[in-house]
């Protein structure tokens, strides 16, 4: 369910370059930041990069991109 929100012009302007760099719309970029912020608040002991990688892994499984993980190895 979509809900209309009033956001400051400053937030919209700050979001635009990030949205372009990440190939997202401004609303989708703000949505991403909200999910990331919630995950960070829910897991304050985790580094932000780990949280970002976890969100990416969840998104990959949602579209069935499943790669085998080998502990201690780097795929090239």
C-alpha positions as CSV (number, residue, x, y, z in Angstrom):
1,X,0.0,0.0,0.0
2,X,1.5,3.3,-1.0
3,X,1.1,6.3,1.2
4,X,1.8,9.9,0.2
5,X,4.3,11.7,2.5
6,X,5.5,15.3,2.7
7,X,9.3,15.4,2.7
8,X,11.5,18.4,3.0
9,X,12.9,19.9,-0.2
10,X,16.3,19.5,1.4
11,X,16.0,15.8,1.8
12,X,14.8,15.4,-1.8
13,X,17.8,17.4,-3.1
14,X,20.2,15.4,-0.9
15,X,18.7,12.2,-2.3
16,X,18.9,13.0,-6.0
17,X,22.6,12.3,-6.6
18,X,22.5,9.1,-4.6
19,X,19.4,7.9,-6.5
20,X,21.2,8.6,-9.8
21,X,24.4,6.8,-8.7
22,X,22.4,3.8,-7.6
23,X,20.0,3.7,-10.6
24,X,17.0,4.3,-8.3
25,X,14.2,6.7,-8.3
26,X,14.2,9.3,-5.5
27,X,11.4,7.5,-3.6
28,X,13.1,4.1,-4.0
29,X,16.4,5.6,-2.7
30,X,14.6,7.0,0.4
31,X,12.9,3.6,0.8
32,X,16.3,1.9,0.7
33,X,17.7,4.3,3.3
34,X,14.6,3.6,5.5
35,X,15.2,-0.1,5.3
36,X,18.9,0.3,6.0
37,X,18.3,2.6,8.9
38,X,15.7,0.3,10.4
39,X,18.1,-2.7,10.1
40,X,20.9,-0.6,11.6
41,X,18.7,0.4,14.6
42,X,17.6,-3.2,15.0
43,X,21.2,-4.4,15.0
44,X,23.4,-1.6,16.4
45,X,26.3,-4.0,17.0
46,X,26.7,-4.8,13.3
47,X,28.8,-2.8,10.9
48,X,26.8,-0.9,8.3
49,X,28.6,-2.7,5.4
50,X,27.5,-6.1,6.8
51,X,23.9,-4.8,7.0
52,X,24.1,-3.6,3.4
53,X,25.5,-6.9,2.2
54,X,22.8,-8.8,4.1
55,X,20.1,-6.7,2.5
56,X,21.7,-7.4,-0.9
57,X,21.8,-11.1,-0.2
58,X,18.2,-11.2,0.7
59,X,17.3,-9.3,-2.5
60,X,19.4,-11.7,-4.5
61,X,17.5,-14.7,-3.1
62,X,14.2,-13.0,-3.8
63,X,15.2,-13.1,-7.5
64,X,16.7,-16.5,-7.2
65,X,20.4,-15.5,-7.6
66,X,21.9,-18.2,-5.4
67,X,25.6,-18.6,-5.3
68,X,27.5,-21.2,-3.2
69,X,29.5,-19.6,-0.5
70,X,32.9,-21.1,0.5
71,X,34.3,-19.8,3.8
72,X,37.8,-18.2,3.4
73,X,37.8,-18.2,-0.4
74,X,37.3,-15.4,-2.9
75,X,35.6,-16.1,-6.3
76,X,37.3,-14.5,-9.3
